[in-house]
Amino acid sequence: MGNRRMIQWWNKKQQILIDIIDCVGLAIDKHGFLYVSNNAKNEVRRWKMGAYDNVGIVVAGGNGQGNHFSQLNRPTFIFVDEE
């Protein structure tokens, strides 16, 4: 199960960025946003790099598991285009 945290290591120091998350996939766009797929909550959230509030903004899914337009089914990989 792990400790369900996203940790940044920089110069031998660690910082917990996001706590209590079932992270499966990560992506960063050219504007510095971090995207994280949460397998247990069937959603993808977005954070601004450096402004981690442990909440983020749901950008996909978040309406339970399923195959409807507003749902995801255990999301894993994330790909972010330039737009």
QUIKA-V437976 format. One record per pair of residues at least 4 apart in sequence whose ideal C-beta (glycine too) atoms are under 8 Angstrom apart, sorted by sequence separation. I is the first residue (numbers start at 1). GAP is how many residues later the second one is. D is the distance in Angstrom with one decimal. If there is no record, write none. Layout:
[[I | GAP | D] [I | GAP | D]]
//
This chain:
[[9 | 4 | 7.3] [28 | 4 | 7.0] [29 | 4 | 5.0] [38 | 4 | 7.5] [47 | 4 | 6.9] [58 | 4 | 3.9] [67 | 4 | 6.5] [9 | 5 | 5.4] [10 | 5 | 7.3] [18 | 5 | 7.5] [28 | 5 | 6.9] [38 | 5 | 5.3] [47 | 5 | 5.7] [63 | 5 | 7.5] [66 | 5 | 3.7] [8 | 6 | 7.0] [28 | 6 | 5.5] [29 | 6 | 7.2] [37 | 6 | 7.7] [38 | 6 | 7.3] [47 | 6 | 7.8] [65 | 6 | 6.5] [66 | 6 | 8.0] [67 | 6 | 6.2] [7 | 7 | 5.3] [8 | 7 | 4.9] [27 | 7 | 7.6] [28 | 7 | 7.3] [37 | 7 | 5.1] [38 | 7 | 6.6] [63 | 7 | 4.6] [64 | 7 | 5.9] [65 | 7 | 7.3] [66 | 7 | 6.5] [7 | 8 | 6.9] [26 | 8 | 6.9] [27 | 8 | 4.5] [36 | 8 | 6.9] [62 | 8 | 7.7] [63 | 8 | 5.1] [65 | 8 | 5.6] [7 | 9 | 5.5] [8 | 9 | 5.4] [26 | 9 | 7.0] [35 | 9 | 5.8] [36 | 9 | 5.5] [47 | 9 | 4.6] [61 | 9 | 7.3] [65 | 9 | 6.9] [6 | 10 | 7.4] [7 | 10 | 6.7] [25 | 10 | 7.9] [26 | 10 | 5.8] [35 | 10 | 7.3] [36 | 10 | 8.0] [45 | 10 | 8.0] [46 | 10 | 5.9] [47 | 10 | 7.7] [61 | 10 | 5.9] [5 | 11 | 5.3] [6 | 11 | 4.7] [25 | 11 | 7.2] [26 | 11 | 7.9] [35 | 11 | 5.4] [36 | 11 | 7.3] [45 | 11 | 3.6] [46 | 11 | 5.0] [61 | 11 | 3.4] [5 | 12 | 8.0] [6 | 12 | 4.1] [25 | 12 | 4.1] [34 | 12 | 7.0] [45 | 12 | 6.2] [60 | 12 | 6.2] [5 | 13 | 6.9] [6 | 13 | 7.9] [23 | 13 | 5.3] [24 | 13 | 4.9] [33 | 13 | 5.1] [34 | 13 | 4.7] [45 | 13 | 5.6] [46 | 13 | 4.8] [5 | 14 | 5.3] [23 | 14 | 7.1] [24 | 14 | 7.5] [33 | 14 | 6.8] [34 | 14 | 7.7] [44 | 14 | 7.3] [45 | 14 | 6.7] [61 | 14 | 6.5] [4 | 15 | 7.4] [5 | 15 | 7.5] [6 | 15 | 6.3] [21 | 15 | 6.6] [23 | 15 | 6.6] [24 | 15 | 4.5] [33 | 15 | 6.0] [34 | 15 | 5.8] [43 | 15 | 5.3] [44 | 15 | 5.5] [60 | 15 | 7.3] [4 | 16 | 5.3] [5 | 16 | 7.2] [22 | 16 | 5.4] [23 | 16 | 7.9] [32 | 16 | 6.5] [33 | 16 | 7.0] [44 | 16 | 4.1] [4 | 17 | 5.7] [6 | 17 | 5.8] [21 | 17 | 5.8] [22 | 17 | 4.8] [32 | 17 | 4.3] [43 | 17 | 6.6] [44 | 17 | 6.1] [4 | 18 | 6.2] [18 | 18 | 6.9] [22 | 18 | 3.9] [32 | 18 | 7.7] [43 | 18 | 3.9] [4 | 19 | 7.8] [22 | 19 | 7.1] [42 | 19 | 4.9] [43 | 19 | 4.1] [36 | 20 | 7.2] [41 | 20 | 7.7] [42 | 20 | 7.4] [28 | 21 | 7.3] [41 | 21 | 7.1] [42 | 21 | 7.9] [42 | 22 | 6.3] [42 | 23 | 4.6] [35 | 24 | 7.0] [42 | 24 | 7.8] [44 | 28 | 7.2] [18 | 29 | 7.1] [42 | 29 | 6.6] [43 | 29 | 6.3] [6 | 30 | 7.0] [17 | 30 | 7.7] [42 | 30 | 4.6] [42 | 31 | 6.6] [44 | 31 | 5.9] [42 | 32 | 6.5] [43 | 32 | 7.2] [42 | 33 | 6.6] [18 | 34 | 6.1] [20 | 34 | 7.8] [44 | 34 | 6.2] [17 | 35 | 4.6] [19 | 35 | 5.7] [39 | 35 | 5.2] [18 | 36 | 5.9] [39 | 36 | 6.6] [38 | 37 | 7.5] [39 | 37 | 6.9] [18 | 38 | 7.4] [37 | 38 | 4.1] [37 | 39 | 6.1] [37 | 40 | 7.4] [37 | 41 | 5.3] [36 | 42 | 7.7] [35 | 43 | 5.1] [35 | 45 | 5.9] [33 | 47 | 8.0] [25 | 50 | 7.0] [24 | 51 | 6.9] [25 | 51 | 5.3] [27 | 51 | 4.2] [29 | 51 | 4.6] [24 | 52 | 4.8] [25 | 52 | 4.9] [26 | 52 | 6.8] [27 | 52 | 6.6] [28 | 52 | 7.7] [30 | 52 | 6.4] [25 | 53 | 4.3] [27 | 53 | 4.7] [29 | 53 | 7.8]]
//
